[in-house]
């Protein structure tokens, strides 16, 4: 995707709602090779706020996103590059073109 200058759109929903969240299940991380672990099928009682993301419950969740070419062109997107830095669409395009040239010259 980087070489081709492609990117994906990740919607940031209102109130930080999400399609999924961690169930915060009781479990184990390591055990001795001779020990057969018992893995309970229950949720932890000590809730951690990091795992209580509100879930999306509406079938019209995408209704506020732009759909026409004009809406998309006028939408206020944030662009983040492969180095997790805020950037512009122009910089992403420039970086991908330079990377493609560099890779082609090595072939």
C-alpha positions in Angstrom: 0.0 0.0 0.0 2.8 2.4 0.8 4.6 1.9 -2.5 1.4 2.3 -4.5 0.3 5.4 -2.4 -2.8 3.6 -1.2 -4.4 4.2 2.1 -7.5 3.2 4.0 -10.1 5.3 5.8 -10.7 4.5 9.4 -13.8 6.2 10.7 -13.6 7.8 14.2 -17.1 7.4 15.5 -18.9 9.7 17.9 -18.2 9.1 21.7 -15.4 6.7 20.8 -17.9 4.0 19.9 -16.5 0.9 18.3 -17.5 -2.3 16.4 -15.8 -4.5 19.1 -14.0 -4.4 22.4 -12.0 -6.8 24.5 -14.1 -9.0 26.7 -11.4 -8.9 29.4 -11.7 -12.6 30.0 -10.0 -14.4 32.9 -7.1 -16.4 31.5 -3.5 -17.3 31.7 -0.3 -16.0 30.1 2.2 -18.7 30.9 2.5 -22.0 32.6 4.9 -24.9 33.1 5.0 -27.4 30.1 3.9 -30.3 32.3 0.9 -28.3 33.7 -2.4 -28.5 32.0 -4.0 -25.1 32.5 -7.6 -24.6 33.5 -9.1 -21.9 31.4 -12.3 -20.6 32.9 -15.1 -19.4 30.6 -16.0 -16.3 32.6 -15.4 -12.6 32.5 -13.3 -10.8 35.1 -15.2 -9.2 37.9 -12.7 -6.3 38.3 -13.7 -4.2 35.3 -11.0 -2.1 33.6 -12.3 1.1 31.9 -9.9 0.4 29.0 -12.1 -2.5 28.1 -15.5 -0.9 28.3 -15.6 0.8 24.9 -19.2 1.6 24.0 -20.3 -0.6 21.1 -22.1 0.6 18.0 -25.7 -0.5 18.0 -27.2 1.3 15.1 -27.5 0.0 11.5 -27.2 3.6 10.3 -23.7 4.1 11.8 -22.2 5.2 8.4 -24.9 7.7 7.6 -22.8 10.7 8.7 -19.8 9.7 6.5 -19.4 11.3 3.1 -20.5 9.3 0.1 -20.5 11.5 -3.0 -17.3 12.7 -4.6 -18.0 16.3 -3.6 -18.7 15.3 0.0 -15.5 13.3 0.1 -13.5 16.2 -1.4 -14.8 18.6 1.2 -14.5 16.2 4.2 -11.8 17.0 6.8 -9.6 14.0 6.8 -6.5 13.5 8.9 -3.7 11.7 7.2 -1.1 9.6 9.1 1.9 8.2 7.3 3.6 4.9 7.8 5.7 6.4 10.5 2.6 7.4 12.5 3.1 11.1 11.8 0.4 13.5 10.8 0.9 14.4 7.2 -0.9 15.5 4.0 -2.2 13.6 1.0 0.5 15.3 -1.1 3.3 14.1 1.2 1.9 10.6 1.1 1.8 10.7 -2.7 5.4 12.1 -2.9 6.7 9.5 -0.5 5.2 6.6 -2.4 6.5 7.9 -5.8 10.0 8.3 -4.4 9.9 4.8 -2.8 8.6 3.3 -6.0 11.5 4.9 -8.0 14.0 3.7 -5.5 12.7 0.1 -5.6 12.6 0.1 -9.4 16.2 1.3 -9.6 17.3 -1.6 -7.4 15.7 -4.2 -9.7 
